[in-house]
Amino acid sequence: VLDDQSNPVRAAALSRGLAADSSVAAIIGSYENETSLALALVAASTGVPAICPIADAPGLDNLGPLVHVLNRSDPGLARSLARFAVEKLKIHTFAILASDDERGSLLAAAFVHEVHASGGVIVSNQRYSGQTSTFENQMSLLQRYLPDGLFLTAKSDEITQLASQVHYYGLSSIQLLGLEYWDSERVIRMGADYVDGAIFTTAFYQSGEGLRYSEFKQLYESRYRRPVNRYSAYGYDAASLVLEAAGSLPASREKLSQRLNGISEYAGAMASYSIDKSGQVRKKSFVLQLLRGEIIPARPAESLEQMPEAMPDTARPGETAAPVAP
């Protein structure tokens, strides 16, 4: 274990040293986007498989078949959400409000494509700056078009602000749609009624089938005597994928890379992973809903109409959401 000290130059130097060591079959790291990019560039140029468990910079996905990003901004989640919204929620018209960065554009494009493929209509596709605190122009357009659903690419720290603006401008009848960052105690606590009813897709659901989170959580907390977090879980998944690909015998870097790029539906703590020949990581998704302060499996439109005001406890977090193929 080497410490890059959050320094990209040091990360690159350490990676070159590891690449020169023939006993190193793969590199796992790093924590931050810039250091991960430095590590990944070295790995890609020296033929060493690399797994980035935490970093989520979209550019990491474009470095070739040797670089695998577990926490990537997955367009598959946006596509799954769009299909569910059109086919199960019976939503026809959509607006998009995406961050004006590479991640926002990537996810918005995937959502648009799938909405059109599923028979829906995009009436507004807008961007916002991360420095913006008011959204008057965007909300005015939403008031003009009155879409059935609004897809937000926002991360946790932006969700509650955007959701409150939707309500402030009298648009609370619009179905809010999002991705994995809605699965957040911060969003539930601070968003309150503003986020109630929102539907989102995520690769992680603690009660979902096909994940090993509960097993990992028990082992981790028993050994380290502290609560598990997503960073340790992603690190566990990264190491597990390398061991799965290596098998029982030592593998060359080339062979290990081939095996990694053939992994299909590997059950990790944070997701069920598949890796394609280009090295990109695909994850199965769950469609969930924020309802009365809890996260539950999302229901089709017919079920939502029939839902009682007070749900019995047996229908809450213990339910299992069926995975949706990306």
C-alpha positions in Angstrom: 0.0 0.0 0.0 1.5 3.3 -1.1 0.3 6.8 -0.2 0.1 9.3 -3.1 -0.6 12.1 -0.6 -3.3 13.5 -2.9 -0.5 14.6 -5.3 -0.9 13.7 -9.0 2.8 13.9 -9.7 3.6 11.6 -6.8 0.8 9.2 -7.9 2.3 9.0 -11.4 5.8 8.4 -10.0 4.6 5.6 -7.6 2.6 4.1 -10.5 5.7 4.0 -12.7 7.6 2.2 -10.0 4.8 -0.4 -9.6 4.6 -0.9 -13.3 8.4 -1.6 -13.4 7.9 -4.3 -10.8 7.2 -7.6 -12.7 5.5 -9.1 -9.6 2.7 -6.4 -9.7 -0.2 -7.8 -11.7 -2.6 -4.9 -11.3 -2.9 -1.5 -9.6 -5.8 -0.3 -7.5 -6.4 3.4 -6.7 -6.6 6.2 -6.1 -9.1 8.2 -4.0 -9.2 11.5 -5.9 -9.9 12.2 -9.5 -6.6 13.9 -10.4 -4.4 11.3 -8.7 -6.5 8.5 -10.3 -6.1 10.0 -13.7 -2.3 10.2 -13.2 -2.3 6.6 -12.1 -4.6 5.4 -14.9 -2.5 7.2 -17.6 0.6 5.4 -16.4 -1.2 2.0 -16.2 -2.6 2.4 -19.7 0.8 3.3 -21.2 2.7 0.5 -19.5 0.3 -2.4 -19.9 -0.8 -2.8 -16.3 -4.5 -3.3 -15.5 -5.8 -0.6 -13.2 -9.0 -0.4 -11.2 -10.2 3.0 -9.9 -12.7 2.2 -7.1 -13.7 5.8 -6.0 -12.8 8.4 -8.6 -15.7 9.2 -10.9 -14.2 11.7 -13.5 -15.9 10.9 -16.8 -12.5 11.1 -18.7 -11.2 8.0 -16.8 -13.5 5.9 -19.0 -11.8 6.8 -22.2 -8.3 5.5 -21.4 -8.6 2.1 -23.0 -9.3 -1.5 -22.0 -6.8 -1.6 -19.1 -8.5 1.0 -17.0 -11.7 0.1 -15.1 -13.8 2.7 -13.2 -16.1 1.2 -10.6 -17.8 4.4 -9.4 -18.3 5.8 -13.0 -21.1 8.1 -14.0 -23.0 5.3 -15.7 -25.2 6.2 -18.6 -26.9 2.8 -18.1 -28.6 4.2 -15.0 -30.0 7.1 -17.0 -31.2 4.7 -19.7 -32.9 2.4 -17.1 -34.6 5.3 -15.5 -35.9 6.6 -18.8 -37.3 3.2 -19.8 -39.0 2.8 -16.4 -40.5 6.3 -16.5 -42.0 5.7 -20.0 -43.0 2.1 -19.8 -44.0 1.7 -16.1 -44.9 5.2 -14.9 -46.6 6.1 -18.2 -44.8 9.4 -18.4 -44.8 10.9 -21.9 -43.2 14.4 -21.7 -39.9 15.1 -20.0 -37.7 18.0 -19.2 -34.0 17.7 -18.3 -32.0 19.9 -15.9 -28.4 18.8 -16.0 -25.1 20.2 -14.6 -23.1 22.0 -17.3 -20.1 19.6 -17.1 -19.0 16.4 -18.8 -20.9 14.2 -16.4 -24.2 16.1 -16.9 -23.9 16.1 -20.7 -23.1 12.3 -20.7 -26.1 11.4 -18.5 -28.5 13.8 -20.2 -27.6 12.4 -23.6 -28.2 8.8 -22.5 -31.6 9.8 -21.0 -32.7 11.6 -24.1 -31.8 8.7 -26.3 -33.7 6.2 -24.2 -36.8 8.4 -23.9 -37.0 8.8 -27.6 -36.4 5.0 -28.1 -39.2 4.3 -25.7 -41.7 6.6 -27.3 -41.4 9.6 -25.0 -40.9 13.3 -25.8 -38.2 15.7 -24.5 -39.8 19.2 -24.3 -36.9 21.0 -22.6 -33.2 20.1 -22.2 -31.5 22.7 -20.0 -28.1 23.1 -18.2 -27.2 24.9 -14.9 -23.9 26.1 -13.5 -22.6 24.7 -10.2 -22.1 28.3 -9.1 -25.9 29.0 -9.5 -28.0 29.5 -6.5 -31.3 30.5 -8.2 -32.9 28.8 -11.2 -35.5 31.4 -12.3 -34.8 31.0 -16.1 -34.9 27.2 -16.0 -38.1 27.2 -13.8 -39.8 29.7 -16.1 -39.3 27.3 -19.1 -40.6 24.4 -17.0 -43.7 26.5 -16.2 -44.2 27.1 -20.0 -43.9 23.5 -21.0 -45.2 21.7 -17.9 -43.6 18.3 -18.5 -44.8 15.2 -16.8 -41.3 14.3 -15.5 -38.1 16.2 -14.7 -34.8 14.4 -14.9 -32.1 16.0 -12.6 -28.5 14.8 -12.9 -27.7 16.7 -9.6 -25.5 15.3 -6.9 -26.6 15.2 -3.2 -25.6 18.7 -2.3 -27.6 20.2 -5.2 -30.7 18.0 -5.1 -32.5 19.7 -2.2 -31.9 23.1 -3.6 -33.3 22.2 -7.0 -36.3 20.3 -5.6 -37.2 23.2 -3.4 -37.1 25.5 -6.4 -39.5 23.2 -8.3 -42.0 23.5 -5.4 -41.4 27.3 -5.1 -42.4 27.8 -8.7 -45.6 25.8 -8.4 -44.3 22.7 -10.2 -44.8 20.1 -7.5 -47.0 18.0 -9.8 -44.0 17.1 -11.9 -42.5 13.7 -11.2 -38.9 14.2 -10.1 -36.4 11.7 -11.5 -32.7 11.2 -10.6 -29.8 8.9 -10.1 -27.8 7.3 -7.3 -27.1 10.5 -5.4 -30.8 10.6 -4.3 -29.9 7.7 -2.0 -28.6 10.0 0.7 -29.5 10.7 4.3 -28.8 14.3 3.6 -31.3 14.4 0.8 -34.0 12.7 2.9 -33.4 14.9 5.9 -33.0 18.3 4.2 -35.3 17.6 1.2 -38.3 16.5 3.3 -41.5 17.1 1.4 -39.7 18.6 -1.6 -38.1 15.2 -2.5 -41.0 13.0 -1.4 -42.1 10.7 -4.3 -38.9 11.1 -6.3 -37.9 8.1 -8.3 -34.2 7.3 -9.0 -32.0 4.5 -10.3 -28.9 3.2 -8.5 -26.6 0.3 -8.7 -26.7 -0.1 -4.9 -29.7 -1.0 -2.8 -28.9 -2.4 0.6 -31.9 -4.8 0.5 -31.4 -5.7 -3.2 -30.8 -9.2 -4.5 -27.4 -10.0 -6.0 -25.2 -7.9 -3.8 -22.8 -8.9 -1.0 -23.1 -5.7 1.0 -24.5 -7.3 4.2 -21.8 -9.9 4.2 -19.1 -7.3 3.7 -20.5 -5.0 6.3 -20.5 -7.8 8.9 -17.0 -8.8 8.2 -15.6 -5.3 8.0 -17.2 -4.0 11.2 -16.3 -7.2 13.1 -12.6 -6.8 12.2 -12.1 -3.0 12.3 -14.6 -2.1 15.0 -15.9 0.9 13.0 -18.8 1.6 10.7 -18.4 0.6 7.1 -18.5 3.3 4.4 -18.8 3.3 0.6 -15.1 3.9 0.1 -14.1 0.8 1.9 -16.9 -1.1 0.1 -15.6 0.0 -3.3 -12.1 -0.9 -2.3 -13.3 -4.4 -1.3 -15.0 -4.7 -4.7 -11.9 -3.6 -6.6 -9.7 -6.2 -4.8 -12.4 -8.9 -5.2 -12.6 -8.3 -9.0 -8.9 -8.7 -9.4 -8.9 -11.9 -7.4 -11.8 -13.2 -9.3 -10.1 -12.5 -12.6 -6.7 -14.0 -11.4 -8.3 -17.3 -10.4 -6.3 -19.8 -8.4 -3.1 -19.4 -10.4 -0.9 -16.3 -10.9 -1.8 -14.6 -14.2 0.2 -12.4 -16.5 -0.9 -8.8 -16.9 -2.2 -9.6 -20.4 -4.1 -12.6 -19.2 -5.5 -10.8 -16.2 -6.7 -8.0 -18.4 -8.5 -10.4 -20.7 -10.2 -12.1 -17.7 -11.2 -8.7 -16.2 -12.7 -7.7 -19.5 -14.8 -10.8 -19.5 -16.4 -10.6 -16.1 -20.1 -10.8 -16.1 -22.5 -10.0 -13.3 -20.0 -10.3 -10.5 -21.8 -9.8 -7.1 -19.9 -7.1 -5.2 -20.8 -5.1 -2.1 -21.7 -2.0 -4.0 -23.0 -3.4 -7.3 -23.3 -6.3 -9.6 -20.5 -5.7 -12.1 -19.9 -6.7 -15.7 -16.9 -5.4 -17.7 -16.9 -5.3 -21.5 -14.0 -5.7 -23.9 -13.4 -2.0 -23.9 -12.8 -2.1 -20.1 -15.9 -0.1 -19.2 -17.7 -1.3 -16.1 -21.5 -1.9 -16.4 -23.7 -2.3 -13.3 -27.2 -3.6 -12.9 -29.6 -1.0 -11.6 -32.4 -0.8 -9.1 -35.3 1.6 -9.5 -36.2 3.1 -6.1 -38.5 5.7 -4.7 -38.2 8.2 -1.8 -41.5 7.9 0.1 -42.3 9.4 3.5 -38.6 9.5 4.5 -37.8 5.9 3.4 -36.4 4.3 0.3 -38.5 1.6 -1.3 -38.7 -0.2 -4.6 -40.5 1.9 -7.2 -43.9 0.8 -8.4 -45.6 1.0 -11.8 -48.2 3.8 -12.3 -51.1 1.5 -11.5 -49.6 0.5 -8.2 -48.9 4.1 -7.2 -52.5 5.0 -7.8 -53.7 2.2 -5.5 -51.2 2.9 -2.8 -52.8 3.6 0.6 -52.0 6.7 2.6 -50.3 4.7 5.4 -48.3 1.8 4.1 -47.9 -1.2 6.4 -44.5 -1.8 7.8 -44.2 -5.1 5.9 -44.1 -3.1 2.7 -41.1 -0.9 3.6 -37.4 -1.4 3.5 -37.5 -5.1 3.7 -38.9 -5.3 0.2 -36.6 -6.4 -2.6 -36.3 -4.4 -5.8 -35.9 -6.4 -9.0 -32.8 -5.5 -10.9 -33.2 -3.6 -14.2 -30.7 -4.4 -17.0 -28.7 -1.4 -18.0 
